[in-house]
Amino acid sequence: MIIGIRPLCTQCKSKPRSYGYKKGTKIYWRKLCDTCNRKKKKLKIGGVTALQRSGYRKNSKCELCGFKAQDQLQLDVLFIDGNKNNVNATNLKTVCANCQRLASVKHLRWKVGDLEVDV
């Protein structure tokens, strides 16, 4: 496969163009980058989430099992009521990935193994 340099957007000239399609070993690029494509279609571009605006800071350990993280990436924020726009401090808990998964399984009221493969 031939790997070339990804061309820059023809409009902003700063970001790489969006992937178009591939035919054989040749890659065809769109004229614009993802951001310029979204602006052209008047779609939302990035932004700050409600959680970031709230100023919530994750604890250094899981509030459910007490797991001490070596890195903040090992911890997630659990929205107790499931509403990601409800950023009240009483609705947010810092949890490890394992507790996050367990909480979502309990919330949905199904267990791993309850689902069957579609035929």
C-alpha distance (Angstrom), angle and dihedral (degrees) to the residues before:
residue distance angle dihedral
M1 . . .
I2 3.78 . .
I3 3.78 113.3 .
G4 3.76 114.4 -162.5
I5 3.75 135.2 174.9
R6 3.77 112.3 -78.1
P7 3.83 108.4 -116.2
L8 3.81 121.4 -124.0
C9 3.80 125.7 -109.0
T10 3.81 112.8 -86.2
Q11 3.81 91.9 -138.7
C12 3.84 107.6 43.6
K13 3.81 95.4 18.8
S14 3.80 90.9 -153.4
K15 3.82 108.0 81.0
P16 3.79 128.0 57.7
R17 3.81 117.8 -99.8
S18 3.80 121.7 -101.0
Y19 3.78 119.3 -98.6
G20 3.79 111.5 -100.6
Y21 3.79 109.4 179.2
K22 3.78 142.1 -56.5
K23 3.80 125.9 -119.8
G24 3.78 114.3 -174.1
T25 3.79 105.8 -43.9
K26 3.81 95.3 -27.1
I27 3.80 120.8 97.1
Y28 3.79 118.7 -151.1
W29 3.80 116.1 -152.9
R30 3.79 129.1 -157.0
K31 3.79 117.2 -117.8
L32 3.82 94.9 -116.9
C33 3.80 135.9 50.3
D34 3.83 120.7 -115.7
T35 3.82 92.3 -97.8
C36 3.81 94.5 51.4
N37 3.83 90.1 45.5
R38 3.82 89.6 53.6
K39 3.83 92.0 46.9
K40 3.81 90.4 50.3
K41 3.83 90.4 53.3
K42 3.84 90.7 43.8
L43 3.82 92.1 -119.6
K44 3.79 125.9 150.6
I45 3.80 115.1 -87.4
G46 3.79 118.4 -150.5
G47 3.77 114.1 -63.9
V48 3.76 139.0 162.7
T49 3.79 119.3 -61.8
A50 3.80 123.8 -129.5
L51 3.83 88.8 -111.2
Q52 3.82 91.6 55.7
R53 3.82 91.4 47.6
S54 3.82 91.0 51.8
G55 3.81 91.4 61.6
Y56 3.82 93.3 -131.7
R57 3.80 112.4 167.1
K58 3.78 121.9 -157.7
N59 3.80 118.0 -120.2
S60 3.80 119.9 -121.6
K61 3.81 92.2 -113.2
C62 3.79 139.1 39.5
E63 3.81 112.2 -89.6
L64 3.82 92.0 -148.0
C65 3.82 106.3 45.1
G66 3.82 102.3 11.4
F67 3.84 95.5 -119.4
K68 3.82 108.9 167.3
A69 3.79 110.3 -139.3
Q70 3.79 122.4 -141.2
D71 3.80 88.3 -156.9
Q72 3.83 132.4 22.7
L73 3.82 88.5 -123.2
Q74 3.82 88.1 73.1
L75 3.80 90.2 65.1
D76 3.80 131.0 69.8
V77 3.79 134.8 -168.6
L78 3.80 114.4 -111.8
F79 3.80 117.4 -153.3
I80 3.80 101.2 -148.6
D81 3.81 96.0 -154.6
G82 3.85 92.4 38.9
N83 3.83 93.0 -119.1
K84 3.81 108.3 124.8
N85 3.81 91.0 -163.6
N86 3.82 92.5 59.0
V87 3.80 100.0 86.8
N88 3.81 99.0 165.3
A89 3.80 111.6 140.7
T90 3.81 89.6 -119.7
N91 3.83 90.1 59.1
L92 3.82 96.6 51.2
K93 3.80 128.6 80.0
T94 3.79 130.6 173.3
V95 3.81 108.7 -128.6
C96 3.79 138.1 169.3
A97 3.81 120.2 -112.8
N98 3.82 91.4 -101.7
C99 3.81 93.7 54.0
Q100 3.82 90.2 43.5
R101 3.79 89.6 57.2
L102 3.79 93.3 44.4
A103 3.80 91.0 49.5
S104 3.81 92.4 51.0
V105 3.81 92.2 48.6
K106 3.81 91.8 49.4
H107 3.81 91.7 45.8
L108 3.80 92.2 52.7
R109 3.81 90.3 47.0
W110 3.78 95.5 -133.6
K111 3.76 130.2 105.9
V112 3.78 132.9 -138.2
G113 3.80 105.6 -88.9
D114 3.82 94.9 32.7
L115 3.79 91.8 98.0
E116 3.79 123.1 81.4
V117 3.80 127.7 -150.6
D118 3.81 115.1 -104.3
V119 3.80 113.1 -113.2
